[in-house]
């Protein structure tokens, strides 16, 4: 496999808060730190650095192949190597079947480490989505050249649609109780579900992270999402935002569901529309 060339930039000798080139310096630092570590069968760059789509705001995602019995000690050494590069101000290891470590350095450079077995490291990855830093187990030769584009997941789309209707219907409770600040959060949830639906419908091999959505949306979709109204914590604003987002979501969701042969939750939508009309005098866009 021909490895993607790593961006060579000047050394950051004084370890001052890292500028964008600090991302590349961190990669070189960690590759050197573990180049002679027999525990590490492979070390990969994943995420945007692995796929060559990184920018100044990207976090640095590493995948390490390490035997199960060595992983806790390896993580301790990994964090020590990070600290040697720059002060670590945040670390978390979320509960997970795999070893995942999230770290933030003093400059707010973000670094994630995923520790896997060889077969696990191959899953869902290709030569186009990783950069090989170390390879003692021949993982590069076993990666497919590229991954096929993937379409929307039926069950995920079903869940997005049902959750949208559930949160939308709760507008009657929020307004009825005068919980307008909560209504701002509810509008944010609906907006996130709209974006999740659009991202799910994007037919690409690698959708990337949660903060790299623009490249997955068409110009019309970006205009639609970015044109949704801002929300203030008052009744009029909260209601207007919910109605506007519903007016964007429902016409998009129906054809996606039909294309996936998903039954539309007609009774749930009808009940939600009727509730909002009865309780708030709010008629949602579209035929009832």
N, C-alpha and C positions, 0 to 999 in steps of 0.2 A: 504494500500500500504506500502511496506517496503521501507523506504527511504534510499538512498545511504548514507553511512557514510561520514561525512565531514572530510577532512584531518586536524588532530589536530597537530599544530606545536607551537613552543615556542612563547611567546608574544613579540612584538616589542615595548618595553617600551619607547625607546628614539625617536621614530618616525624619525629615520634617513632614507635616501632614501631606499625604500623597496627593499629587495632581493626577489627572487621568492616567499618566504613564505608570503610576504606582500599581495599577492593576497588573501590568505586565511584569513589573519588578517582583510583585508577590508571587506570580507564577514561577519565575526563575528561581526565586528564593526557596520555594517549597520543593520544586523539582530537584534542586541541588541538595536540599536537606535530606531527602529520602532516596537519592540515587543509589546509595550503597546499602539500603535497608532491605535485608533478605525477606522481611515479612511482607513486603509490598510486591505482589506479583505483577501489578499494573497500576498506573496512575494516569487518569484521563481528565481532560478538560471537557466538560459538558456545557449545557446551556448555550448562551449566546457566544461565549468565547470558543466553545467547541464547534459551533456551526459557522463561525466567522461573521456573525452579525452584531458583535458587541459594540458598545459606544461608551462614552465617558460616564454614563450612569449605570452601567451593567454591574451586577454582582459577579463573582467568580465562582463557578460551580466545579468542584472536583469530584471524581469518582475514584475510589481506591479499592483494589482487590486485595483483601487481607484475610487470612484464615480466621475462623470464628474465635478460636482460643486466644488470638493475639489482638483482637480488636480494641478492647478497653485500654490496653497499654499503648497501642498505636494512637488512639484518640488523645491520650494524655501527651504523647510526644508531639502530635500534630499541633495541639494548642500551645505547647511550649515553643514550637517553631514559629507559630504566628506571633506570639509575644516577643520573640527575638526580632521579628521584623518591625512590629509596631505594637503599641499597647492595645490590648484587647479589652473593650469596654462592655461587651455583651456577649454571652454565650448561652445557648439553649440546646438541649437534646430532647426533642419532642418524643413522647411515647410513640413507638413505632416498631413493627416487626423487624425493620432494618435499622442500622446505625446511621442516624442523620444528625449532623452537628451544624448549627447556624452560628456564625460569629460576625461581630461588627467591630472594626478597629477604630482607633481614636479619630481618624480622619473621616469616619463613616464609610470606609471601604468595606463592602459586605462580601463574606466568603462562606460558602456552604460546602460541607463535606458529606458524601454518601459513601458508606463502606459496604461492599457487596462481595459475593462469591463470583467466580468467573462467569458462570452461566447467567446469573442475575445481571451482571454488568453488560452482557450482550443484548439483553431484552430491550426492545424498543429503541435501539441505537444503530447507527450506520456510520460509514466512513465520512458521510457528509455532516454528521451531528456531533462528532467528537474530535478532539486533537489528542494524539497519543503522546504522553510525556515520558512514561516508562512502560516497558513491555517485556516481562520475563516469561510470559506464558503464551505468547503468540496470539494475543487477543485481536491484534490488528488484522491478521489474516482470516479471522473468522467473522469479522463484521461484514454485513452486506454492503454493497456499494452505495445503496440508497434505500430509503423506505418508501413504500407506496403512499400516495395521498390517502387520507382517511376522511370519511364523511361523518356526519353527526351520529352520535350514539342514541339509539331509540329510547332506551330507558332514561338516559340523562335528559333528553328533550321532554319526555313525558313528565319527569320530576320538575323541570323548570316551569312548564306550563301550569301544572297544578299548584306549585308554590306561588306563582305569580297571582293566580286567582285567589288563593287563600289570603295573601298579604293585602291584595287590593280590597277584598271584602272587609278586612279589619279597619278600613278607613272609617266605617260607621261607628266603631267602638272608639277610635281615637278622637274623632270630632265630637261624638256624643259626650265624652268625658272631658273635652277641652284639653286633651293631651297633645297640644300642637307641636311641642318639641319632639315628642315621639313620632308624630306624623312626618317630621322632616326626615327622621331615620327610616321610616317606612317608605318614603319616596326614594331614598337612597337604595334601599333593598330592591325596589321595583326597577330602578335604573340599572342596577347590577345584574338583575335577572335578564333584562333586555340585552345587555352586552353579552352575557353568558350565552344566550340563544344565538346571537349573531356569530360569536366565536365558534360555537359548536357546529354551526352550519358551514364554516369555512373549510373547504376541501384542501387541506394541506397535510404534508407528512409530519411537520413539527409546528405546533401552535405557539410554542415558546411560553414565556412567563406571563404572570398576571399584569405586569406593568409594560407589556409590549403588545398592545391591542391594535394600535392604528394600522399596522401592516396587514392585519387580517380583515379589515373592513373595507368595503368599497367606498368610493368618494361619497355616494349618496347615503350610505349607512353612517358614515362619519358626520355628514351634515345633519342627519336626522338626530343622532345621539347628542351631538354638541349643541343642537338647537333647542333641546328640551329646557323648560324654564327652571331657573334657580328657585330655591324654596326658602321662604321665611317661616318662622314659627307663629303663623296665624292661620285662621280657618280658611280664608280665601286662597292663600298661597298654597297651603297643603292640599286642598281639594283640587285646585287647578293643576298642580304637578301630577297628582295621581291620575287625573283624567287625561292629561297630555301623554303620560307614559303608557297608559292603557291604549290610547289611540294609536301609539306607535307599535306597541307589542302585538296586540291581537291580530291585526292584518298580516303581520309577518309570521306569526306562530301558526296560524291555520294552514297555509300552504306547505309549510315545513312538515307539520304533522301529517298532512295528506300524502306528501311525497314519501314519508316513512311508513305509510299505512298504519298510523296511530289513530285510534278512535278519539275524536275530539270530546272533551268533557262537557257536553252540551248542558246537562242538567246543572252542573256546578257553575258554569258561566251564567246560565239563566238565573239561578238563585242569587248569584253575586250581583248581577245587574238589578234584579228586583229589590234586593236589600238596600243598595245604595240609593235607588230611586225612592223607595218607601221611607227610609230613615233620614236621608239628607236632601231629597229632591234632586239628586244628581243623576243625570242620564249619561251613560257612557257612550262614546262614539260607536257607530255601527248599528246594524239592525238588532232589535230586541226580539 
